[in-house]
Structures are given as structure tokens and as C-alpha cells.
Amino acid sequence: MAKKKTGSVIIKIIIILFIILLFSLGVIAGYRLLTGKQTVQKANSEEIVKRNYVVIDENVLAQNASEDVINSVSSHDVKMNSTWTFSDGKAYSKDAFVENPSSNLNSVYFDIKVNGYAESIFTSPVLPVGSHIENITLDKALKAGTYNCTLTYTLLSKDGKDSVGTLQMALKIIIGS
């Protein structure tokens, strides 16, 4: 009789554990559905791709750790308009604005190139931390139209002699007739 009771108790415990497992899986699935944290699998059983995942090269980290801290850049704040308009190709822009915020550690300068072309259409003077540039006139006159460009910041060492990094931003330039 004791064996029957022990057996039925074990079966009940197994059933309760199974119900708890199913409940837990349901809670996890519900959480992922509500928060949008779902794993998406590509069609045809291709590999699962984690989007917007930052890959850090351990070799670069080790190299940066061994370099002089004075010339290192851990982050850089960018403050600029992403669309600049000019009344014509030789005029200055009233809405072109780039600032090197005081939260940064490095002076910068920047170049602008029209996507697909090697020649720069504007090179800024050096912007010390806490300064900005406005009323920008392009170095190369452009014809009327809309241009997709890349603005490349060059971050300078504390002494201003060496580049310690670059940062690229998308920029749209609109030239009126």
C-alpha cells in the first residue's frame, strides 16, 4: 500500500513540474511577444541574424589600451544639421551648422565629399572643443540640385598634430537655382 502512495505522489509531482514548465514557457513567449524581443529566422533555414550588433575587435581594444591616454578618443559628440541649403552654388548656407561641443576632448576638422566622388567640396578649419562654424560656403561650387554627401570628421590629438580617429556622417546638400 505504501508503494502505491509513493508512486502516485511521484506521478503528481511530475505532473505539477510539467505544468510549471509549460507555464514558464508561456510566460517567456508572452514576454518576448509583448516586448518585441523575438528571434527572426530567415527563410529556407538560413542562419539567424542578430541585427544592430556591435562587434568589437579584441586586437584593436588591446592596441588602444596600450596607447597614450592623452591621444585616445573614447567617444565624440556630434552636433550639426543633416541638411544644408544654399541659394546657389557660390552662396553661404544660413542653416549649415557644425559644433564641436564642450563635452568632447578633441579638436576636429571635417571634409565633405559628394558620394561617389573623390574630391572634397569643403574642408573646414580646425574647430577647438566648444566652438562651432556657421554661414558655410562650399570650396567648390555645385550646380543646382540635391546631393547626398559624406561629412568626415578628423579627430586630432591633444597637440593638434596627429589624427586619432575619424567619424563619418551622412549629409544632404541642396543647391537652389
N, C-alpha and C positions, 0 to 999 in steps of 0.2 A: 504494500500500500504506500510506503514511504517513497518507493521508486517512482510510482505513478505521479505523486505530488511533485517530486523533484523534476520529473520530466515535463510536467505541464507548466511548472514555474519557469523552466528554461525556455520553453516554447513561447510563453507570454513575454519574457524578457527580450527574446529575439524579435518578436513582432513589434514590441514597443521601440526597440532600437531601429528597426526598419522604418517605422512610421516617423521617428525623429529624423532619420537620414533623408527621407523623402521631403519632409517639411523644410529641412535646411536647404536642400537643393532648390526647392520652390522659392524660398526667401532670397537666395543668391541670384536666381534667374530674374526674379522680380526687381531686385535692386539694380541689376545690370540693365534691364529694360527701362526702368524709370530714369536712371542717370545717363543713359546712352553709352555706357561702357560695355560695348559688345565687341567681340572679335569678329571681324569680317573675313570670310574666306572667299578667295577668288573662284570664279567658275572653272570647271574642268579640273578640280582638285589641285590647283596651283598652291604655292606656299602662302601662308598667312603673312600679310604685310602690316607692320606696325607703322602708322603714319606719324609724321612730325616727331620723329625720334632722333634725338641728338646723339651722334656717335663721336666719342672723344678718342683721339689717337693718344694712347698712353705714352708713346715716344715723344710727342710734342709737349705733353704735360711735364715729362721729366726734363726736357730741354729747357722749357720756360722756368721751371723751378730752380734750375742751376744758373740762370742768367741773373744779372744785376737787377735788383728790385727797382732801382731808380729808372731803368729803361723799360719796365714792364707795363703792360696795359691789361687790367683785369676786366674793365668794362668801359664803354664810352656812350654817353647820352647824345642823341641827335635831335636837334630842333631846327626844322626847316619846313618850308612849303613844298608840297609834292607836285604842284602845277605852277608854272611860271608863264605869264603872258607878257607879250611885247607888242606895242602898236605896229612896229615894223622891225626889220632885221637889224637896224642900227640904233634903235631906241633903247632906253633903260626900262627895266621892268619895275612897276610900282608894287608888285606882290612877290617878287623874288626875295627870299629872306633865308639866311643861314646863320645860326648862332652856335657858338661853342660854349655851352652852359658852364657855369662855375662849379657844377658837380663833377666835371671832368678833371683829369690830371694832366692831359697832354694838349699842347698846341696842335693845330691841324691846318692843312690847306686842302683844297679839293680841285679836281679836274672834272669837266663834263664832256662826255662824248655822245654823239648820236649813235644809237645802237646800229651796229653793222659797219661803222666807220672807225678807222684807227686814229684819225686826227682829232685833237681836243678842240672844242669850240669855246671853252673858257677855262682859265686857270686862276684860282683865287690867290690873293696874298695870304700870308700866314695869319691865322686867327688865334690869338692867345686865348687862354681859358678866360671865360667871362666876356668875350667880345662877340660881335656879330657883323654881318655885311648885308647891306641892302642897296636898293637902286642899282642893281647889277646890269651891266651892259656886256653883251657877249663879245668875245675877242674876234669871232668870225661871224659875219652877217649871214643870216639864213633867209631863204625865200619864204613867202607866206605859206603857212601850213602848220600841221601838228607833228611834233617829233617826239618819239619815245627815246629817252636818253638814260644814261647811267652816270650818276654822280659818285665819284670815288674819293673818299676821304683818305688822306695820308696822315697818320698819327705820328707825331715827332717825339724824339727822346727829350728828356728834360733840358738838355743843352741845345736842342733845336737843330742838331746836325744830322741825325740819322732817323730813318723811318723805323718805327717799332710796330707797325701794323697798318692795314688798310681795311676799309669798310665801304661797301657799295650800296647805293640806294637807287631805286627807280625814280625817274623824274620825267614829267611831261612838259614840253615847251611848246607854247602856242604862239605863232607869229601871225599878226594881222596883216592886212594888205597895205 
